[in-house]
Amino acid sequence: MKWLRHVLFYIAAGLVLAAALAEIGMFIANVRTRRKAETLLFAIRQLRLGESTLSSTQKLRIDYGASINDNAAITGSAPEQLYTITLSNGSLSAASFAFPRLWRLGLKPWAVRVELRYREGKLVFLRYLVGTPVLTASGEPIELAAETSVRADRSLEQHRNYGVGYFMRPSSIATKASELHFGSVLTPEATQDERDAAFDFDLSCLSTLRGCQAPCEIMPSVWREAKRRNENKEISLPDELLENSRCSAH
């Protein structure tokens, strides 16, 4: 039976090697996708509402495989065209919320979504959003979404051109899970400093083994502004965010 033990040993070793190679392959693909998302972010930061047009952003949409939403809303007599760009690591996204235990092994799905809305050929709305699941202390998954949007909206109350905050809602991806939505809203009149802060995304955690765990990691500048406004009683942040140990350095 000695030969059988040798066979079983080599089979086990082969399985371990195959699993290791598969994880290395996923890690490399994850880094490449993250870098592409960073390049897309740089391009999105250059766009301006009312100035960027369908024709001037055509190459961007082609390069990143934008798809048009034929059901885009119609405002008044001017039809709107909505394009979306989605970047994700397909192999990781396939695991999705079905196998949360795999997240602890570095197999954690995430995606970047960009929305570009045009009216009469001019850009009137844009959004850059990062989404990834997080396991709470109880082991339950929660969908973390961090985004910045730019829109011609003057209803940002006290801070008319740069709003920050969060909200919770049921997840659209997983049943019995929640979505924590954190981020900022800009108007075209926002200052350059406000734009720089709102588009200060740090995507490095997306390609780490632990993944992104809190909004402060993804949007450090918006997080600092949100904390400042929370201290000034301008907005209210939940204790679970304020007490997150990962955010103490931000």
N, C-alpha and C positions, 0 to 999 in steps of 0.2 A: 504493500500500500504506500510505500515511500514515493513511488512515481506519482501517485494521485495527489499527495501533499504538495509535490513540486508543481504539478499542473494547477492546483488551486491557488498556490502562492503566485504563480505567474499571471493567472487570471485576475486575482485581486490587485496585483501591482499594476496590471494593464488598465484596470478600471480606475484606479487612483490617478494614474498618469493621464488618462483620457479626461477625467474630471478637471484636473489641474490645467491641462491645455485648453479645455473649453472655457474655464473661468478667465484664463489669461487672454484668450481671444475676445471674450465679452468685455474685459477691461480695456483692451486696446480700442475696440469699436466704440466703447463708451467715451473714451478720451477724444477720439476723432469727432464724434457727434457733438460733444461739448464745445470743442474748438469751432466747429461750424456754427453752433448757436451763438458763440461769442462774436464771430465775424458778422453774422446776421444782425446782432445787437448794434454793432458799430454802424452798419448801414442804416438801420432804423433810426438811430440817433440823429442822422443828418437830414431826415425828412421834415418838412414844414407844412402845416395845414394851410391851404389856400395858395401855396406856392408849388409844391410837388404835384405833378400831374400823372395821368395814366401813361403818357408817352415817356416821361422822364424816369418813371419807376418800372418801365417794362422789363429792362434787363434784370433788375432785382427780382421781379416776380418769376422770370424764366429761370434764373440761376438757382432759385430755391424751390422751384416746383409749386408755385402758388396755384390754388384752385379757386374757381369763381363759384360763388353761391348764387344760384339762379333765383333763390327766394328772398334776396335782399329786400329790405323795406323800401317803400316809395314815399318820399316826403314831398307833399304838394304836387306840382306838375313835373318835378325833376326826378327821374328814376335814379336810384343809387346802385352802385356796383360794389359788392363786397368780395374781397379776395382773402383767402386764408393760407397761411404757411404753417406746416407742422413738422417739427424735427423731433425725432425720438430714436432710441436704440431699439430696433424692432425685436431683437431677441429678449431684451429685458422687459419690454412692454408686453410681450406675450405672456409673461408671468403675471403681470398686473396685480390685482388684489386677490387673486385666487390662492397664491402661495406666499403669504406674508412671512413665513419662517425663513424663506430664502433670502429675504432682505438682509438678514443678519450676516449672510455670507457675501454680501456685496452685490447681490443680484436684485437691485432695486430699480423699478421702472421710473422714468421721468419723461417729460415732454416739454417742448417750447412751442408756443402757438402765437402767431402774429396775425392780426386782423388789419386790413387796409380797406377803408370805405371811401369811395369816390362819388362825387355828385357833379354832374356836368363836366366831367373830365378832371376835376381837381380833388385832391385829398382833403377829406373833411373829418376823418377820424382814424386814429391808429391805436393799436394795443400790442404790447409785448408782455407775454405771460409765461411763467414757469410753473409747472405743476408736478408734484411728486408726493407719494404717500409717506406717512410718518406713523410709527407705532407709539401710542400713548403709554403711560406708565402701567395702565391696566392691560396692555397688550392688544388693545383695539386699534384698528387702523383709522387714520384721519387723513383726508386729502388736503395738502398744503398748496395753496395757489398764491403766487406773488406776482403782481403785475403793475405796470404803469400804462396809463392811457392818456391820450391827448385828444381833447374835444373842445369845440366852440361852445362852452357852457359857462354861464356866469353865475351859477347857483352853488358856488362853493362856500357860501356863508362868509365867515370872518376872513378866511384866506382865499381870496377870490381866484387867484391864478395857480395855486399849488395846494391841493388838498391831500391829506394822508389819513389813513384809518384802516379799519378792518370790519368784517362781518362774518357771521356763521350761517350756513344753510345746509340742507341735506345734500350729500354727494350725488352727482349725476352719474358716477361711475360704479360705485359700490353701494349695495343696499345696507341699511342699518349703519351707515357711516356718515360722518359730517365733513363738510368742506370749510376750512379756515381760509378766508380770502383776505389778503393783506396787500397794501400797496398805496399808490398815489394816483392823483388825477391832475393833469396840467391843462391850462388853456393856452392858446397861441401867444398870449401876452405874458406868459411866465418869463422870468429873467433867465439868463444863461446859467447862473448859479443854481436856480431852482431846477432847470432842465438837467443839469449835470447830476444833481442829487437824486432826482427821480429816476434817471437812467443808470444809476450806479448799481448795476447788478454784479454780484460775485458768483459766478457759476462753478467755481472750482470744487465746491462740495459735491456737485453732481457726479463727479467721476472718482470719488473716494469710496472706500469700502463701506463706511457707515452712511454715506449719502447725506443729503441736507436734512436737518432736523428741526430748524426753526426759521421764521422769516427774517430774523436779524442776520442770519448767515448769508441769505440771498440778496437782501436789500439793506446793507448796513447804514447808508446815509438816510434813507427813509425811516428806518427803525430809530435812529437817533432823533430825528425830527418828531416822530410820533411820541417818543418818550418825553421830549421837551414839552410838547403840547399837552401830554397827559399830566405832567407836573404842574402846568399852568391852568389845569382844569378846562382846557379848550376841547379835548376829546377824552374818551375813557377807554383804556386798554384793560383787558382781562388779567387777573392775577397770574394765571398759568403762563402767560407770555412774559410778564414782568419778572416772574420768579424763575424763569428758565435759566439754568446755570450756563448754558451755551451762549447766552446773550450778555453775560456780565462784562465781557471784554469789548462789547460793541457800544 
